[in-house]
Amino acid sequence: MRALLVTKIGKPAELGEASDPVRTAGETLLSVTAAPLNPVDVSIAGGQFFGGHPALPYVPGVEAVGRVVSSDALPVGSVVFTCLDGLGISRSGSCADFAVARDHTLVPLPEGVAAAEAAALGTAGLAAWIPLTRLAEVTPQDIVLVLGATGAVGGVAIQTARLLGAARIVGAGRSASKLADLHELGADAVVNLDSADDLDAAIVEACGGTGPTVVFDSLWGLPALAALKAAAVGARVLHLGQSCAAEVAIPSGLVRGKSLKIFGYTTLNVAAQDVAAAYQQLITELKRGRIRMDVTTVPLASAARAWERQQAGPGAKLVICP
């Protein structure tokens, strides 16, 4: 089969040929319809992911929408979403003509849902939906600040906060053009991380003169520090990534003095049944038109160029469609 292949850690993935995967008991063989590229894929291939990487060479891709080719769990031809349980992390993943998924990770998709959008709402959507609904438990009294709001995860976070009825939503990012688009997703105000001279003061102003009660952070680094300085007493902080920096010095007194509640999050630590339930909620909102995901589809033949684009910062949600 055709496959995007990582042959050496730190080397860009390239298009090649791989043996067709063979399913075993408890697994389903899928003909891949849509396989998103995610920052975690690049992190794994670069040797920077805390969970390691599959044996080389391997196929990247931690999620997919596909059609069932062979299964003991679902009828042939069923359209399903799958993610996690080692896919693209400890074993070959989804950026290929075919992939093998564990039966307990399969979520059947309803008719009328576009495969590329449904696939893109997996890793990116779950990373926003689960922590905001189940960890922070956003309420209509909350002021929500989304750091990294111009990315795919941040965009879903803003829409999720709006669905949960947050009193005010602020998006922070670096792309001026994309920041302007956040109002359509539900943001009440935006903060440009590159142009603010006093970032914590700019955050307070955007939040309406008070600090955010929920901070959604996929950046870390100085933006996260500024958000913590601006945060309200008792704020819940959801930390998901380090797109800005891997380390930042946070004074102990800042955490203690404000009684901050900091939650580290990765979907890898969420039970499969809870992931499936959350994903079904996302797809329901997608069908209702209350959550959207803008995607750029790429044929598998162009997957190597898409990988290079993902490494450089794609500026769009890239989905490989074999």
Summary of the structure (lengths in Angstrom):
residues: 322
radius of gyration: 19.6
end to end distance: 10.7
largest distance: 59.1
contacts: 1180
relative contact order: 0.15
helix: 34%
strand: 25%
